[in-house]
């Protein structure tokens, strides 16, 4: 996709995480969270060993080397009968999410992979920043941390511009709003987004149509139609995937099908090519969006996501303040202490970005996954 002149990719660093937003005239068009030491693995290519073929599931479990997990390779990938212990070339096509493991594929693999017979990781998939930089090939990339450039292929370096802060206050507000399940929409409308294990339910709430002099159903139709572009953009920004149902606001069921053309046209802008299945007998719009990367709500609500949000808040509080030589004390439950020990790069990031040492201290009074900052 070519990028308009006004478009830019903004990548803002915080401990353990880079938040990436594609902006066009002040409006966020794409968003991704990149955790360099916790990659979701999509696009990784392995030489891996067959664990077990399960005819009832229509596929084979494959043990991925170096990971404490197996992936599932559907029979439809065309490798034919596989036997336990056999090695095969596979790529990760869907990350682990929603309590399910990674999905694997075996088609269209590059021909220049390293040879050999032992199971191993052969090639990493693209990072979120690399993926967005390829999708918007003309958009400049604005970064606020030189460490980002080190992780980005050299082919993209000519597009980089470094600034003190890649996210201004407006962009930070737009990014933070992606954690809120309630979305403000044009015309005073809103939508509540509720992910469940089976599907994502979206309930639209009516806006300020009481002053509209047109008949009620005409006014409600126009309000829903005008709010849908912003609502469906949220599917992409939040990476909502799988089965999605939308309950539009205030329209009689028989009137809702008139929105079908609008929904279908808007979904065409999404690179994952969601499918609109129509309206149910209850008047609910049905959308299916492919699952590839984890949805934002899973990333944000995980233990790692909550801790990284807290570290980002501390980083922002110290931004621009001269170091005073005192460490930032972080009381930790044993689970958080173990997490920080497993990811020492987060503390290194905190030091680089704030000039202050982050000092975790075990606190027996906290729950396992609890923490608190001691500001002395």
N, C-alpha and C positions, 0 to 999 in steps of 0.2 A: 504494500500500500504506500503510495506517495504521500508525503506530508505537506500540508499547506505551509506557507511562509510563516504564519503565526504560531505554528506548532512547535513544542519543545518537550524534551524528556527530562524530567527533574529527578535526581537521585540523591536522597538525603540519608546520611549515615547516622546511626546511633549504635550503642553497644550491641554487638551480635546481629545486627539487622540493617538492611538498607530498604527504605520505602521509596518506591518508584511510581511517579505519576506522569502520565502523558497529558499535557495541557494544550488547549486550543482556545485562544481568546478568553482565557480565564476560566474555562470550563474543563473539568476533568473528563477525559475520554477513555483512559485505561489506567489501571492501578495494579501494582504487584508488590508483594513482600518477599524480599530476598534475604535468607539467612544462610550466609556462605558456608557455615560448618554444619548446616542441617538441610542440605539440598533434598528436594522431593524425589530426585532421581529420574524424572521424565526425560527420555532421550538417551539415558545411559545404555551402553551396549556391553553385554557380558558373553563370555564363554562360560556356560553354566552346566551343572549336572542335573539330570532328570532324577526326581525324587519318587514320584508315583503317578501313574496314569489312572484317572478316575473316570471311567466311561459314563457313569451316572451324571457327572457334571459336565461332560463334553470337553474335557481338557486334561492337562497334565500340570502337576506341581513341580516347579523347578527351584532348586536351591541356588540362591545367588551368593557367590563367593564374597567373603568379607562382611556379609550382613547376617544378622540373626533373624532372617526371614526367608520365606519362599514366595515365589511369584506364580501366578496362574497363567498358563499358555493355552488358549482355546484350540481345539482341534481344527477349527476353521482357518488357522494360520497356515495349514497345509504342509506340515513337516512329516505327515504320515505317522505310522505306528512308532512309538518311542518306548524304549526299555529302560528300566531302572539302572542308573549308573552311567548311561550314555551322556556325552557332552554335546550341547547344541549352542548355536549362536542366537541370542535373543536381545530385544531392546525393551525398555520400560515404556509402555504406552499410556499408563495411568498410574498415578501415585497411590500410595496407601492412604485411604480416607474413609470416613464413615464406618470405622471398625473393620474394613476389608483391606486385604493385602494388595500388593501391586499387581497390575495386569501387564502381561508381556505380549510382544508380537515378534514375528520372525520374517516379515516381508520388507522388501526394499532396503536391505542393509547395505552399507557401502562395501565396495569391493577391495578397499585398501586396508582392511583390518589386519592387525598383526597375526602371524601364524602361531602355531603351537597346539598343544592338546590339553594342557592343564587349565582348570577353571580359573578365570581372572576377569577383572574389570578391564575392558579394552579401550573404552572411550567414554568420556563424560558428555552428558547432554548440555545444551546451552543454558546459561544462567537466565533468570528473569530479565535482567537488563539487556543481555545479548539478544534475547528473543524479541523484546520490544524494539531494540535498535534495528533489527533486521526488518521488522514489520513496518517501521516508519523510517525508511532509509535516508530521508533528507532532513529529518528533525535533528537539530543540535542537542547535545547531551550536556546538561548542567549538573555538576557535582560539587560537593562541599568537603570532600575528603580525598586526598591523593591516593589512599589505599584502594579506592574503587577502580582507579585507572590500572592498577597492578593486576586486578582480577578480570579486566576486560581485554579481549583480544586486541592486538595492536592495530588491526584494520579499522577499529572504531576510534582510535586516539585522536585523529584529526578533527573529529566532531565534538571533542570535549572542551568545556569551559569550566574553570573552577571559580567558585564564588564562596563567600563566607557562610552563606546559608541558602541551600537549594530550595527549601520550602519557606516561603514568606508566611505571614500570619494567616492570610486567606487560604492558601493551599494547605497549611496545617489544619485549619478548621474543616476544610473539605475532606481531608484524609481521616481526621478524627471522627467525623460524622459517619464514616463507613462502619464504625463499631456500634452505632445506634440502630436498634431494630426498627425504629420509626423514622420514615423518610418524609421530608417535606416536599410537596409537589406544587406545581403552578396552580393558580386559582384558589389558593387556600386549602387545597386537598392534601391528604397525607396517605401513607400506606404503612401497615405493620407487617414486618417480615418475620415469619416463624419457621425456622428449619426444624424438621422432625427426621427420625431415621428413615421414613419412607418417602418423604417429599418435602418440598418447601411451599408453605402456604402464605399467600400475600393477600391481605385484606385492604382494599382501598376505601377511604373514608371521604364523604362528600365535602365539597368546598363551599365557598360563599356564593351559592347560586340563588339565594333568596331575593337578591336585588335584580336578578335577571327578569326582564319582562316577557321573555319567550315562554311558551308552555314548559311545564316542569321537565318532561321527558326530553324535550329538545335541548333545554339548558343542561341537563345532566349528561346527555350524550356528548355535547360539546366540551363539557368540563373533563369527562373521562378521556376523550380523544386528545385534548391538549395536555393532559397529564401523563399519558402513556409514554411519550418519548423519554421523559426523565425517569419514569419508573423502570422501563425496560433497559435503560442505560445502567441502572443499578445491578441488573443481572450480571452484566459484564464486569463492572467495577468490583462487585463483591464475589465474583466467580461462583454465583449460585448455579448449581448443576443438578442433573438428574431430572426427576419429575417435578414440575413447578405448576401450581394452580393459582390463578388470580381471580379474586372476587371483586369485580368493578363496583363502583358506588352508585346506588340509587336508581339503576336502570331496571326496567321490567325485563324479565328473562327473554321475552321475544324480541326486545330491542337490542340485546347485546351482540347478536351475531353481525350486526351492521358494523361493529368494530373490527371484524376479522381482517379486512383489507389493511387497516392501519397497523395491526399487530404484525401481520406477515411482512409488510414493507419495512417496519422498524427492525425486525429480527435479521433481515438481510445484511445489516451493517456489522453483525457480530461475526468475527472470524471463525468461531466454533460452529457456525451454521445451525443454530437451534431450530427445532421443528415445532410449528404451531399445529396442534391437532384439532383445533376447533373449540366450540363451547359444549359443555356437557348439558344434560337435561336440566341440571340445577343452575345453569348459566355461568359455570366456572370455566375460564379460559385455561386450556391445557397446553403446556409448553414442555418440551423435552430438550434439555441442553446437555451435550456430552460432558461426562466427567473426565477430566484430564489431571488438573492440578488441584490441590486441596482448596476448599472454599475459605474465604477470609474468616468466617465465624469460627471455624475449627482452629485456624492459626491463632486468632486473637484470644480464644477462650482456653487454650491449652495452658498447662503450667508454665511452659517456656514463654508463651506469648504474654502472659500476665506479668512475669518477671521482667521481660525485655521492655514492656511498656513502662514499668516502674523505673528501670534504668534510663530509659529515654527521658522521662520526666526529670530525673535528677540531672542528667546531662544538660537539658535545656535550662534548668535553674542555675547551673554554674557557668553557662555559656557567657563569655565576655568578662568574667570575674577573674582577677589575678589569683593564681594559686597561693595559698597561705602556708603550705607545708604540712597541713594536717590531713590525714587520710579520711575518706568518707567511710564511716563505720556502717556495716550492714549486718544486723542480727539475722540469723538464718535458722530455720528448722533443719533437721538432718536431711530431708529430701532436697531442699534448696541448696544446702551446702554441697551435697553430692552432685547436683546439677552444675554448679559453678566449677567444681573440680573436673567434671567431664568436659567443660567448655572454658578453658582458661583464656581463650581469645576474647571473651566478653570483658574480662577485667583489663586486658591489654587495650581493647578498644576504648574503654572508659578512661584510662590513663591518657591515651593519645588524644582523645576528643575534649577532655576537660583539664588536663594537666594535673589531675588529682589521682591518688591511689585509692582504689576501691578495696576496702579491707573487710572480707566476710568473717563473721565470728559466730560460732555455734551458740544458740540461745535455747536452752532446754525448756524455757517457758513458752516457746512458740510451737504451733502444730508443725507436722512434718513439712508441709508445703507453705509455711508462713514465713514472713520476713518483715523487718522494720528498719528504717534508717535512723541512726542516732546522730542528730545534728549538734549534739553537745551544747 
